[in-house]
């Protein structure tokens, strides 16, 4: 049996929807610069844990796609004026 970790919102939020709890936990982890951790810290059924992980992954992947790298090149022309190429 696992005790609730203070960063595991599935234990604290009171939600009975494991997918939503996973989303909330991923949002919390991302906002607080915590590492990827799609596992609920509390004891739940295998079905709950699977749905939690699905919700967590869906939310975490949204953040990852939003923070994709954008390549920007700054160049100087012959006069020394800079311009940006995306």
N, C-alpha and C positions, 0 to 999 in steps of 0.2 A: 504494500500500500504506500502511496506517495502522499506527502503533505502538500497543501497548496503553496505554491511559490508566490511571492508578492507581485511578480510580473505576469502571472498567469490570470488573465481576465476571465477565463472560463470559470474559474472558481469564485471570483468576486462579483461578476456582473449580474448573477442571478438568472441569466438566460438559460433556457432549456433547449435552445436551438443550437446544436453543435457547430453547424456551418457558420452561423452568425457569430458564435463565440470565437471561432477560428479567425474570422475576418477582423473582429475587434482586437484580438491578440496580435495579429500581424500588423495592424495599424499602430497599436501601442509600441510594438517592438521597433517598427520603422521610425516612428516619431521620436523615440528615445535612443536611436542609434544602437539598438541591440542587435545581436546576430540572428540570422535566420534560424527559427526553432519551431517547426510545425507540430510540436507534440504538447498536448495538454498535460500539465503537471499533476493533475488530480487523477484519481482512479475512476475510470469510466469503462463502459463496455467497448468491445472492439468496434462495433458499429459507430458509437459516439466518436471514438478516436479517429476513425476513418473519415467521417464527415467533418470533424474539426480540422483535420489536415487538408481536406479539400477546400474548405473555406479559407484557411490560412494561406494556402498556396495561391488561390485565386486573387486574394487581396495583395499578397506579397508581390506577385507577378505584375500587378497593376503598377505598383511603385517602381519596380525594376524597369518596366517599359517607359515610364515617364521620365526616368533619369538616364535614359540611353545617351551615350556620348554623341555630341555633335562636333564634327571636325570644322574648325575655323582656321583659315590661313590669313595672316595679315602680311601684306606686301607693300613695298615702297616703289613708286614710279621713279623715273629718271630725275625728277625735280625734288624728290624727298617727301612727296605726299603719300600718306598711307591710305590703303583701301582694303576692304575685307572681302574675301571670297568664301562663300559657304559651300 
